[in-house]
Amino acid sequence: MPFFSRCPTIAFPQIPLFLGLLTLTAGAALAVEQDVRLVPQITAGTAGLEPGLALEWRGLDLAPVIIRPEIFVSEDGHPGGGGAILYDLTSVAGLPSRHALAVGPRAVYHHSDEYGWEVDGMVTWGYSLTNAIDKPSRHVIGVLGALGVVHDLEHDESDVGVTGGVFYSFRL
């Protein structure tokens, strides 16, 4: 009997949840040495309203790079997920000290009845609620936007995908 036939199977809807929990656990363990943020968010766009949770990971070795996995619930009630790799442009954009700007590629699977994969470019802008000049701020609010291509499952074609949303970021 082959090895894979004896292994338990994981249904696709469980994969994003499993990866999200794994990422959150690993992120919390590394929060002491790195800037790790828990980010509740609400997005709306081509795929509908999707409340979710992201994790922003800024490593000491990767100063301007933000690794941002996310999980969310699609409008149809199915769990979805994906992630982005963002580049922090705050220092080169000349923004005031309490503002932050990041851009980069993003890929998510909506897992809804109408939409599947989406690949796009993402932008986040955040505003610190505390005046912490010498260290990263603990509380940040912000907006996000994404523009790209989404797979329309009903018509088996690709459409323009647009997403916008708001978030709150808490540094662990």
N, C-alpha and C positions, 0 to 999 in steps of 0.2 A: 504494500500500500504506500503510495507516494506521501512524502512528508506534508505537503500543502493540503492534502485531503483530510489530514487529522487536525489541522490548525483551526481554531475557532474563526469564524468570519465576522467581519465588522461591516455593517451596512453603511452606505455612503453618508447618510445623515449623521452618523455617530463620529465620523472622521474629523470634521471641523470642531466639534465639541471636545473631542479627545486632544487634538492639537492645541486648542485654546487653553484647556486646563493644564496641559504640559508646559506650555509657554508661560502661563501665569505663575505656575509653581517655580519654574526655573528663574523667572524674573524676580520673584520675591526673594529667592535665595541669593541672588547677585545684587540686590538693591543696596547692600551695604557699601560695595565698592564702585557702583556705577549709578548713573542717573536713570532709574526705571520709573515709569509713570503708568498708572492705571487710568484709562480714558473711557468713561461712559460717553456714548455718542448717539445722536439721532440723525439719520440721513433720509433724504427723500430724493427721488429722481425717476429715471426711466423705469427702473425695476420696482418702484413704489416706496412706501415708508418702511424703513428698516432700523429699528432700535438695536444697539449693539454695544460691544465692549472691545476696546483695543488696548494694546500694551505698547508703549513707546520705550525703546531700549537705546540709550545713548551710552556706548562703551567708552571707557577712558582711552582705549587705543584707536577708536574710530570717532574722534571728536566731532566732526561735522556730519556724520552719518547717523541716521535714525532708522532702526529696524522696527517696523510697525505691523505686527500680526493683528488681525481682527476677527471677531465672530459676531454674528448678528442673526436676527430672526427676520425672515422674509415676510412680505405682506400675506403670504399663504400659510404662515405659521411654521415653515420649515427652517431648520438652522442652516446658515450659510457661513462662509468665511473666506479668508484670503490674507493678503498682506501687501505692504508697500516698503520700499527702501527709499527713504527721503534724504535729501541733502539740506542741511541747515544753512540758509542764506542770510541769517540775521546779521552777522558781522560784515558781510560784503554789501548788504543792502543799505547800510547806514540808518537803520531804524533806531528809534529811541530805546532806552534801556529796558523798558517793560514789555516790549514787543518782540515777537519771534515769527520767522517766516521759513517754511521748508517746502521743497518741491521734489518730485520724483515719480518713478513708475509704480503702478499698482495693478494687482491682478486679484480678482475675487470671483467666487462661484456663488450666485444668488440662490440656487436650488429652489426656485419658485416654479409654478406651473407654466409661466410664460418666458422666463429668462434663465440662462445658464451662466456661462463664463463672461466676464467683462475684463478687458485690459485697457488701461487708461493712464493718463498723467494726473497726478494729484497735487494739490496745493493746500497747505494749512497755514493759518495765521492765528497766533495766540497772543493773549494779553495777560500779563501777570497781575494777580490780585494783591500781591505783596510786593513791597519795595525792597527786594533782596538783590543788591548790586554785587555783593561779593560771592554769592553762591546761587545755584539754580533755585528758582521759585518753587514753592510747594504747591500752590494753587494757581491754575491757569484756565481761562475760558477762551473759546475761540470758534472759528468757522473753518470749514473745509469744503473743497470743491474738487470734482474730478470730471474729466472729459475724455472719452475714448470710444471703443467699439464694444458692443454687447451682443451676445448671441440670442436671437429671438427663437425660442424653441417651437412656438406655434407655427411659424412660417418657415422655419429652417433657413434663416438668413441672418446676416449681421446688420445691426442698426447702430446709429449714433447713441452712445450712452452718456447721460449727464447725471451727476450726483451732486447734491449740496447738503450741508448739514451743520450742526453745532455740536460742540463737545466741551467737557470739563475734564481737566487733567490734574491728577493728584500724584505728586512725587512720593514714592514709598520710602 
